Amino acid sequence: RVLIAAIFFVLGLSTVFILLGLAFSTMGRALLQYQDYFNTIAGIVVMVLGAHFVGVFRIAFLDREMRLDAGDKGGSAFGAYILGLAFAFGWTPCLGPILGAILSLAASEASIGRGTALLAVYALGLGIPFILVAAFFARLKGVMGWMKRHMGQIERTSGLLLWTVGLMMLTGQFAAMSYWLLERFPALAAIG
């Protein structure tokens, strides 16, 4: 029962992220003639979000959190789906900076499909751990405790990675790395 609820929860949050990917990719395609400017702006935005995560400064609205109290009773699969939708829209501390970076990347893509695929992969990356935790909850208490104790270090490392991606976008190295990866691993071209 918990696993089914987790799957529907992930479907709910995936719906929102895939629709966001579609919207931002469409917007980016409409602004394709300004792609160089947009890549510069997107790179700066990603760097700012990375600096937020590292702790150089804090962006207040990214630190806010909305919670729903569902009580002690379990809900239906449809309720879990709705909760996934609400989660995707309202839970910004974890999602805000990373999601903002990926939306910037999606908007800078020339292809609507590739931008949407970026958000679909993001949804999978966020959703699969939820499903695994639901399936193996009793066995993961130690790992979850370790992550909770080291959350500051995990957040700073994520911020440094984000900042680096932003710098690479700003200097054009992100596109160069993408082309290099496609040359080395041609099968990646079939994704998205």
C-alpha positions in Angstrom: 0.0 0.0 0.0 2.8 2.4 0.9 4.6 1.6 -2.4 1.5 2.3 -4.5 1.0 5.6 -2.7 4.6 6.5 -3.4 4.3 5.6 -7.1 1.2 7.9 -7.4 2.9 10.6 -5.4 5.9 10.5 -7.9 3.4 10.5 -10.8 1.9 13.7 -9.4 5.2 15.6 -9.0 6.4 14.3 -12.4 3.3 15.7 -14.1 4.2 19.2 -12.8 7.8 19.0 -13.7 7.2 17.6 -17.2 4.6 20.4 -17.9 7.1 23.0 -16.6 9.8 21.5 -19.0 7.3 21.7 -21.9 6.4 25.3 -21.0 10.0 26.5 -20.5 11.2 24.7 -23.6 8.4 26.3 -25.7 9.3 29.7 -24.3 13.0 29.2 -25.0 12.2 28.1 -28.6 10.2 31.3 -29.1 13.2 33.3 -27.9 15.7 31.3 -30.0 17.0 34.3 -31.7 18.2 35.7 -28.4 19.8 32.4 -27.3 23.2 33.9 -26.6 21.8 36.5 -24.3 19.5 33.9 -22.7 22.5 31.5 -22.1 24.3 34.4 -20.4 21.3 35.2 -18.2 20.7 31.5 -17.4 24.3 31.1 -16.5 24.1 34.0 -14.0 20.9 32.7 -12.5 22.3 29.2 -12.0 25.5 30.7 -10.4 23.3 32.8 -8.0 21.3 29.7 -7.1 24.5 27.8 -6.5 25.8 30.6 -4.3 22.5 30.3 -2.3 23.2 26.6 -1.7 26.8 27.1 -0.8 25.7 29.7 1.7 27.4 32.8 0.3 24.0 34.5 0.8 20.5 33.3 1.3 17.5 34.0 -0.9 14.6 34.1 1.5 11.8 32.8 -0.6 13.8 29.7 -1.5 14.1 28.9 2.2 10.3 28.9 2.8 8.4 25.7 3.0 4.7 24.8 2.8 3.4 21.7 4.6 0.1 19.9 4.6 -1.0 18.0 7.6 -2.7 14.8 6.3 -3.2 13.4 9.7 -2.4 9.8 10.7 -4.7 8.1 8.2 -3.5 6.8 4.9 -5.1 8.1 1.8 -6.0 6.9 -1.6 -3.8 6.6 -4.7 -5.6 9.6 -6.2 -4.9 11.5 -2.9 -1.2 10.6 -3.2 -1.2 11.9 -6.8 -2.8 15.2 -5.7 -0.2 15.4 -2.8 2.5 14.9 -5.4 1.1 17.8 -7.4 1.0 20.0 -4.3 4.5 18.9 -3.3 5.9 19.9 -6.7 4.3 23.3 -6.5 5.0 24.1 -2.9 8.1 22.6 -1.5 10.9 25.0 -2.5 13.8 24.6 -0.1 15.1 21.4 -1.8 13.6 22.0 -5.3 14.0 25.7 -5.8 17.7 26.2 -6.7 18.1 22.9 -8.6 14.8 23.2 -10.4 15.6 26.8 -11.3 18.8 25.7 -12.9 17.2 22.9 -14.8 14.4 25.2 -16.0 17.0 27.6 -17.2 18.7 24.8 -19.1 15.4 23.7 -20.6 14.6 27.2 -21.8 18.0 27.5 -23.5 17.4 24.2 -25.4 16.6 24.5 -29.1 14.3 21.5 -29.0 11.1 21.4 -27.0 11.5 17.6 -26.7 15.0 17.9 -25.2 13.9 20.6 -22.7 10.9 18.5 -21.6 13.2 15.4 -21.4 15.5 17.3 -19.0 12.6 17.8 -16.6 11.4 14.2 -17.1 14.8 13.0 -16.0 14.8 15.4 -13.1 11.4 14.0 -12.0 12.8 10.5 -12.3 15.8 11.4 -10.3 13.7 12.9 -7.6 10.9 10.3 -7.7 13.0 7.1 -7.8 14.4 7.7 -4.3 10.8 8.2 -2.9 9.8 4.8 -4.4 12.9 3.1 -3.1 12.5 4.6 0.4 8.8 3.4 0.4 9.9 -0.1 -0.7 12.8 -0.5 1.8 11.9 1.9 4.6 12.8 -0.4 7.5 16.3 -1.0 6.0 17.2 2.6 5.2 16.9 4.2 8.7 20.7 4.3 9.1 21.3 5.8 5.7 18.6 8.4 6.2 20.1 9.3 9.6 23.5 9.8 8.0 22.1 12.0 5.3 20.3 14.1 7.9 23.5 14.6 9.9 25.4 15.6 6.8 22.7 17.7 5.1 24.8 20.9 5.3 27.7 19.3 3.5 25.4 17.8 0.9 23.8 21.1 0.3 27.1 23.0 0.0 28.5 20.4 -2.5 25.3 20.7 -4.6 25.7 24.4 -4.5 29.3 24.2 -5.7 28.2 21.9 -8.6 25.4 24.3 -9.5 27.7 27.3 -9.4 30.2 25.4 -11.7 27.5 24.6 -14.2 26.4 28.2 -14.2 30.0 29.4 -14.9 30.3 26.8 -17.7 27.0 28.1 -19.2 28.2 31.7 -18.9 31.5 30.9 -20.6 30.2 28.5 -23.3 32.0 25.5 -21.8 28.7 23.8 -21.0 27.8 23.5 -24.7 31.4 22.5 -25.5 31.2 19.7 -22.9 27.8 18.6 -24.3 29.3 18.3 -27.8 32.3 16.5 -26.4 30.0 14.0 -24.7 28.0 13.5 -27.9 31.2 12.8 -29.8 32.4 10.3 -27.2 29.0 8.7 -26.6 26.9 9.0 -29.8 24.0 7.1 -28.2 23.3 10.1 -26.0 22.0 11.9 -29.0 19.0 9.6 -29.0 17.9 10.8 -25.6 15.3 13.6 -25.8 
